[in-house]
Amino acid sequence: MVCRFNPRVFVARMREVGGPSFETAPRVPARGVPSLPGIVPFVDHRYGRASTLDAPVVALSLYEVVNMATGELHVRSRQALAKRFLIPARATVILSGVDKDGRVERWWELPNRRKILAGLARLGVVATTPNYSVLTDVPRTDNLYAMKRILLTWTEMAAAGLRAALHVNARTDRDYVRWGELVMDRPEIQMLAFEFATGGGRGERIDWHVEQLCNLADRVGRPLVLLIRGGGRKIAELRHHFAQVTLIDTEAFARAIRRRRAVLTESGRLRWAPSPTPKGTPIDDLFAHNVKIAQIAHDLAAPPTARLSAVVTTRRASDGHDQSIQPSLLSEVEMPAETGSIAPEPQGVIATAKA
């Protein structure tokens, strides 16, 4: 914890990041923006699967591509990456930096990040920065330290040649003002990332974060891309302010692993129905089906605007078992569990703790 009442640690942490000011972070070249669809399936691993998911764009965990114990890449070629996760070798790959605090903090501890990032750049992947936590039960200086590390990891990624999204974790109105000023002053920042799946997506906090993100995009005044995890029900609102919004969907995979099958209600909403499989049967068809139906539900809830031209077209695995993916239109409603009830924080301070 970065606290002034622990001078030794406080001074060491401030020296480590060059102070809390964003201005001291190095400048890097602009790397451009990839063409992304409105929704991208997240693939956690290959276990329980036997076939390649036929998707043009997929998301993986940054911490599953890098061996966090040794600091070495698990793979050194796109073919090896494809084999490890059963994805197409030519797919656009997004590495998501969102995870629990232990793994996120471990990334900062790795002494050879420059070497790791050079290897990821050779793989041609897109990345989002680690989402260091900005919590309420720590000194404010700890928040400033976390936000500075997010920026520094973004500059490291961009300097290595990666097209990277800056994760804008924030707790107060002022935090969003600072992020906005940074993005305005640095045109090389073209993509942002945010995570609504835990603290930022509960109760009234999701509305506050969405409002702040939209205001940030408006203040910047140039096209920005936003990658989000969770918060899919807010995409239509966000698309009015961002040039492109892409949802990294983790539910299709997580539900398939738990043998749940996506079905649509007559109103176009998702429900996850039990779908037991015989012991040892791969889940490839179930996963591909869930991805497809999640895409349909996404398109019905938030039709692509004129700003968003790319559309994902995910098909059943090429060598999977033949199985119809016609959704039921008479199933019951069940929205993803993204929201909960929590009282608003006083004085414009919003908690963003991760689960």
N, C-alpha and C positions, 0 to 999 in steps of 0.2 A: 504494500500500500504506500502510495506516494503522499507523504504528509510532512508539513513544515516542522512538526514537533518531533520528527525523527531526522535530524539534520544530515546525518551521514548518508542515509538512504535517499533522502530528498535531493541532495546535491548530486549524488551519483546518477539518479534517474534523469534529472534535468540536463546534466552534461551529456548523458547518453543520447538524448533527442535534440540537443541544441536549444533547450528552452522550450516553453510552451507555444511560442509564436509560430504561426504558419509561415511567416515571411522567411524564416531561416532554412526552410526546406529547399533543396536544389531544384532548379528548373530542368525540364526534360522535353524532348521533341514530342510533337503530336504524333500518335500512331494510327490514327484513323479509326473508323467505326465499322464493325462487321454488320452485314445484313442478317437480321435475326427475325424469327417469326414471333407471333404474339404469345405463344406458350411453348415451352421446351421441357421434355421429360428428363427427370433426374434418374440416373442409374447409379445405385449405391455399390453394387458388386455383381458378380456373375453366378453366385451360388444359387442352385435350384433352377438354373437355366441351361439350355443346350444350343440355342440358336441365336443368331445375330438379330438384334432389334433393328428393323429397317426404318431408320429415322435420319433425316438430313442434318439435324442439330440435336445434340444431347448435352446434358450437364453432368459433371462428375464432381466429387469432392476433391479439393486440392490436397487434402490430407490422406487420401487413398492413392493418389498418384505418386506422392512423395513418401518415402519411408521415414516417418517422424522419429524413429529411434536412431537411425544412422545418418539421416540427412542426405540420402541418395535417392535418385529416382527409381521407381519400380520398373520403369520401361525406358527405352532409349530410341524407340522408333514408333511411327504411327501404326505400323502393323502389330507391334507388341502391345500398344495401348488398346487397339481394337480387340485383340485376342484376350487381354486381361479383363475387359468389361463387356465383351460380346457386342460391340458396336461397329458400324461401318468404318473402314479405314479412312474414308474420305469425308466423314461427317465433320461438321464444325463442332468443336468441343469447347464448352465453357467450364472452367474450373471454379467452383464456388468456394469462397473462403469462409463461409458461415459454418460455425460448429460450436460445440461446447467450449467453455473457457480453457479447459486443460489443453486441448489440441491447438487452439488459437494462440495461447501463450507459448506453447512449445515452438511454434513457427518463429517467434521473435528470438528464442534462445538459440536457434540454429546458427552456427558461426559461418556457414558456407552458403548463405542465401544467394549470393551473386552467382555461384556456380550452379545452384539448383535452377535459378531463373533463366540462366543461359540455356540450360537443357530444355526447359519448358518452351522457351522461344523457338528452339529448333523443332519442337513438335508442332509449332504453329497453333497453339491453343489461345483462347481468350480467357481472362481471369477476372475475378472480383477479389478485392483485398480482404484480409482477415478482419473480422468485425469485433475489435477489442471493445469490451464492455464499458459502458458509461453508466454507472450505478448511482443510486441515491444514498446508500449507507456508507459512503466513503468521503474523504475530504475532496473539495472541489479540485484541488491540484491533481488528484488521481484521474479525474475526468479529462483534464487538459492533457495529461500525459498519454492517456489512451487515444485521444483524438489525434495527437501529434504522431503517434506511432502508426495510425491508419494512414495518414498522409505520407509518412516516410516509406511505408511498405508499398504504397502506390507509386511513388517516385522510383523505387527500386525496380518494380515490375516494368514500368514504362522505359526506364533507362536500359533494361535488358532487351527491349524490343517487343514486349508483350502489349497487346491491346487490352487494357485493364480498366475496370470500373472502380471508382472511388466509393467506398462504403461510408455513407454519411450518418454515423451514429451520433445522436444528440439527445440532450436531456432538457434543455431550456430554449426559450425563444432566441436568446443571444447565441447559443450554439449554432442554430440554423443561420443566423445573420452572418456569423464568421465563415461558415461553409459557403454561403452565397458569395461573400466578398472574395473568398479564395477562388471560386470557380469563375467569377467575373474577371479577376485579374490574370487568370491562367487559361487561355484558350486551348491549351493542350489537354485540359480535362474535358473530355467529350462524353464520358459515360459515368453514371452514378449507380450505386447499388443500395438496396435497403432490405431489411428482413422484418416481416410482419408476423412471422409464424409463432413468436413467443410474446415477450413483453410488449413490443410495439404494436401488436395486433389485438390487444384486449381492451374491452370496455370503451371508454371515450378516448383512450390514447390513440387508437387507430385513426380517428377523425382528426385529432390534433396533428399527428405526424403527416397525414395526407395533406392537410391544409398547409403545413409548413413546407413540404416538398413542392407543392404547386406554387406557393409564393416564391420559393427559391428559384424555380425554373423561370417564372415570370420576370423576376429581378435580373437574372442573368441575361435574358434577352437574345439568346442564340439557341439553335437546336441542341437538345440534350437527349441522350438515351438513358433509360432507367431500367435496371434489372432488379426484380423483386422476388423474394421467397415468401409465400403467404400473401394474404391481402388481395386475392384474386377478385373479390367482389368490388374492389375500389379501382380496378383498371380503367373503366370507362371515364371516371373522373380524372384520373391521372393523365389519360391520353389527351385531354383538352389542353394540357400544359407542356407535355413532353413530346418531342418529335417521334419517339418510339418507346413503347413500354413492353417488356418481355417478362413473363412469369415463368420462373423455374419451378415446375410442378413436381413435388416429391410424393404426392399421394398415390399416383398411379402405381409406382413401384412398391411403396410401403403396403398398400392394400393388397397388391398381388401376392406379396410375400406371406400375408396373413390370409390368403385364399378368399379375398373379397373381389367381387365382380362389379364393375361400374354399369349402372343402368340409368336411363333418363326418365324423369316424370313427364307428363304432358306439358308442363310449364318449362321444360328444358333444364331442370335442375338434376343434380347428381344424387344417386343413392348407391350405397355400397352393400350389395347383397352377398350373403355367404355363398361360396363356390368351392366346396371341397374337391380335392383331386386325389386320385389313388396314390398311395405311398410310392415315392420315387418318380412320379410324373413331373416333367419340367413345367414351369409356369410360363413359358414363352408366349403361348397363345393368350393366356389370361393377361399378361403384362401388356402385350401389343393391343389387345382389346381395350384395356383400361386407358392406355395412352390415347387411343383414337376417340373414345367416348369423352374423355376429359377435354380433348380439343374441341369436340362438337359443343359441349356444354359451355366452354370458354367463349366460343364464337357466338353462341346464342345470347350469353350474358353481356358480352362486350364486343359487339361487331367491330372489325377493324375500321379505323377512320382513314381518311385520305392520306394521312401521314404515314400509315403503316401498310406497306405494300407486300411484304413477305408473308406467306401463309404456310404453316407446317403441314406436311403430308406424310403421316406416319402409317405404315402398313404392317400387316402381320409378318412375323419372321418368315424368311423365304423357305426355310425347311421345317417350319412348325407343323403341327398336326392341323388338318382342316377343321375349322370350327367357325360357325357363323358369328359375326359380330353385330348382327342387327339388334339394336337396343330395344328393350321393352319400353313402351310409351305409357304404361299403366302402373308403374312402380311408385312406391311411396317417396315422399320428399325427405331428403336428409342432406343438409348443408354441411360442408367441411367444418370441423371444430376449430375455428380460428378466433372466436370471440368469447369473451367472458364478461362478468360484471365486476367493475371496480370503480371506486369513487375517484373523481378527478383530483390530481395533486394540487396543493395550494400554490399561489404565487407563480403560476405559469411553469412550474417544474414538473416534468413528466418522467416517470421511472421507465427504464428500458432494460430491466434485468432479463437475462436469458434463462431458460429452463435448465 
